[in-house]
């Protein structure tokens, strides 16, 4: 006696998954683990994502370029379009790495990540990693150094005597303001650079010299 063949339609019904039950089970498991509802569903919002550990910032990354455009006044949509990424991708990256708020039609973006900057300190160039976005003071310092080198007027350096920055490990790095030292660094090409950001890992803090 031959074996009875299974009805194809019946076999298809038997194999049909109960997606509603699977969804409810996945949701319950995620909520029990302390996840938000959206994260438990498998569609985490930017606010649900964990903050990343400090890592070198790739300023050629399209998302970094988009943040740069937003700092200059571009809308989120315009910045995403210009850098050829999705608005959602930019929004998630922005939430992960910055504290941002709308001020009128513009964005006020405060970077939360430690960043490495070049400064002249203790007779040499040094990459120091600072908490948050403290590049403004360093930018003003370098403007003063450039003015001094162009005019040889020590008055440009005087406001920075005794000042410096403190890195993420708490170590203080004084700004180099000795004219002869700055002339020496400039003479050997150490001060000939276009970017104050140092492309080094926060844990390293490499230096020159």
C-alpha positions as CSV (number, residue, x, y, z in Angstrom):
1,X,0.0,0.0,0.0
2,X,1.5,3.3,-1.0
3,X,2.1,6.1,1.4
4,X,-0.6,8.8,1.5
5,X,0.6,12.0,0.0
6,X,0.1,15.2,2.1
7,X,-2.1,17.8,0.6
8,X,0.1,20.7,-0.6
9,X,-2.4,23.3,0.7
10,X,-2.5,21.6,4.1
11,X,1.3,21.5,4.2
12,X,1.5,25.2,3.5
13,X,-0.9,26.0,6.3
14,X,1.1,23.9,8.7
15,X,4.3,25.8,7.8
16,X,2.7,29.3,8.1
17,X,4.4,31.2,11.0
18,X,2.4,32.9,13.6
19,X,4.1,36.3,13.3
20,X,1.8,37.9,15.8
21,X,2.8,35.5,18.5
22,X,6.4,35.8,17.6
23,X,6.1,39.6,17.8
24,X,4.4,39.5,21.2
25,X,7.1,37.0,22.5
26,X,9.9,39.2,21.3
27,X,8.3,42.3,22.7
28,X,7.8,40.7,26.1
29,X,11.3,39.4,26.2
30,X,12.8,42.8,25.4
31,X,10.6,44.6,28.0
32,X,11.6,42.1,30.6
33,X,15.3,42.8,29.8
34,X,14.7,46.5,30.5
35,X,14.6,47.7,26.9
36,X,12.3,50.4,25.6
37,X,9.3,49.3,23.6
38,X,10.8,50.4,20.3
39,X,14.2,48.7,21.1
40,X,12.3,45.5,22.2
41,X,10.6,45.6,18.8
42,X,14.0,45.6,17.1
43,X,13.7,49.2,15.9
44,X,15.7,51.2,18.5
45,X,15.3,54.9,18.4
46,X,18.4,57.1,18.5
47,X,17.6,57.8,22.2
48,X,17.7,54.1,23.0
49,X,21.2,53.5,21.6
50,X,24.1,53.2,24.1
51,X,26.7,56.0,24.2
52,X,29.8,54.8,22.4
53,X,33.2,54.6,24.1
54,X,35.7,57.3,23.1
55,X,37.2,56.7,19.7
56,X,39.2,58.7,17.1
57,X,36.9,61.0,15.2
58,X,37.1,60.5,11.4
59,X,36.4,64.0,10.1
60,X,36.2,62.7,6.6
61,X,33.1,60.6,7.6
62,X,30.1,61.9,5.7
63,X,28.2,62.1,9.0
64,X,30.9,64.3,10.5
65,X,30.8,66.5,7.4
66,X,27.0,66.7,7.9
67,X,27.4,67.8,11.5
68,X,29.9,70.4,10.3
69,X,27.3,71.8,7.8
70,X,24.7,71.9,10.5
71,X,27.0,73.9,12.8
72,X,27.3,76.4,10.0
73,X,23.5,76.8,9.7
74,X,22.3,74.0,7.4
75,X,19.2,72.1,8.2
76,X,19.3,68.4,9.1
77,X,17.7,67.5,5.8
78,X,20.0,69.8,3.7
79,X,23.1,68.5,5.5
80,X,22.1,64.9,4.9
81,X,21.4,65.6,1.2
82,X,24.7,67.4,0.7
83,X,26.7,64.5,2.2
84,X,24.6,61.8,0.5
85,X,23.3,60.1,3.7
86,X,19.8,59.6,5.0
87,X,18.2,62.0,7.5
88,X,17.6,59.1,9.9
89,X,21.3,58.0,9.7
90,X,22.4,61.6,10.5
91,X,19.8,62.0,13.3
92,X,21.0,58.8,15.0
93,X,24.7,59.8,14.7
94,X,23.9,63.3,16.0
95,X,22.1,61.9,19.0
96,X,24.9,59.4,19.8
97,X,27.7,61.9,19.8
98,X,26.3,65.3,20.5
99,X,23.9,67.3,22.7
100,X,21.9,69.3,20.2
101,X,19.0,71.8,20.3
102,X,17.3,74.0,17.9
103,X,17.8,77.7,18.3
104,X,15.4,79.3,15.9
105,X,16.0,77.7,12.5
106,X,19.6,76.7,13.4
107,X,21.1,73.9,15.4
108,X,23.3,74.5,18.5
109,X,25.5,71.4,18.6
110,X,27.8,70.5,21.5
111,X,30.1,67.6,20.9
112,X,30.2,65.1,23.8
113,X,33.2,63.1,22.6
114,X,36.7,63.6,23.9
115,X,38.7,65.2,21.1
116,X,42.5,65.5,20.5
117,X,44.0,68.8,19.6
118,X,47.5,70.0,18.8
119,X,49.0,72.6,21.1
120,X,52.5,73.9,21.6
121,X,53.4,73.1,25.2
122,X,56.7,72.7,27.1
123,X,58.8,73.4,24.1
124,X,57.2,70.9,21.7
125,X,54.0,70.1,19.8
126,X,51.7,67.9,21.7
127,X,48.4,66.2,20.9
128,X,46.2,66.5,24.0
129,X,42.8,64.9,24.4
130,X,40.2,67.1,26.1
131,X,36.8,66.4,27.5
132,X,33.9,67.6,25.3
133,X,34.3,70.4,22.7
134,X,37.0,72.7,24.1
135,X,38.6,73.6,20.9
136,X,37.5,77.2,21.0
137,X,40.2,78.2,23.5
138,X,42.9,76.4,21.6
139,X,41.7,78.0,18.4
140,X,42.0,81.5,20.0
141,X,45.5,80.5,21.2
142,X,46.7,79.5,17.8
143,X,45.3,82.8,16.3
144,X,47.4,84.6,18.9
145,X,50.5,82.6,18.0
146,X,49.9,83.3,14.3
147,X,49.6,87.1,15.0
148,X,52.8,87.0,17.1
149,X,54.7,85.2,14.3
150,X,53.4,87.7,11.7
151,X,54.2,90.8,13.8
152,X,56.8,89.7,16.4
153,X,54.6,91.5,19.0
154,X,54.7,89.7,22.3
155,X,51.5,91.4,23.4
156,X,49.5,88.8,21.4
157,X,50.9,86.0,23.7
158,X,50.5,87.8,27.0
159,X,46.8,86.9,27.6
160,X,47.8,83.2,27.5
161,X,50.6,83.3,30.0
162,X,49.8,80.8,32.7
163,X,46.9,79.4,30.8
164,X,46.5,76.0,29.2
165,X,44.2,73.0,29.0
166,X,43.6,70.0,31.2
167,X,43.3,66.6,29.4
168,X,40.8,63.9,30.2
169,X,43.3,62.3,32.7
170,X,43.5,65.6,34.6
171,X,47.0,66.6,33.5
172,X,47.5,70.3,32.9
173,X,49.3,71.4,29.7
174,X,50.4,75.0,29.7
175,X,50.3,77.0,26.4
176,X,53.8,77.7,25.1
177,X,54.2,81.5,25.0
178,X,58.0,81.8,25.0
179,X,58.9,83.8,21.8
180,X,62.2,82.0,21.1
181,X,60.6,78.6,21.5
182,X,57.7,79.5,19.1
183,X,60.2,80.8,16.6
184,X,62.1,77.6,16.8
185,X,59.0,75.4,16.3
186,X,58.0,77.6,13.4
187,X,61.5,77.4,11.9
188,X,61.6,73.6,11.8
189,X,58.1,73.5,10.3
190,X,56.2,72.3,13.4
191,X,53.7,75.1,13.3
192,X,52.9,74.7,9.6
193,X,49.6,72.9,9.7
194,X,46.0,73.7,8.8
195,X,44.0,71.7,11.3
196,X,44.2,71.9,15.1
197,X,42.5,68.6,15.5
198,X,44.9,65.7,16.0
199,X,44.2,62.5,14.3
200,X,45.1,60.3,17.2
201,X,43.2,58.0,19.5
202,X,42.1,59.6,22.8
203,X,44.0,57.0,24.8
204,X,47.3,57.8,23.0
205,X,47.8,61.5,23.0
206,X,50.8,61.4,20.7
207,X,53.3,64.2,20.3
208,X,56.0,65.6,18.2
209,X,59.6,66.1,19.3
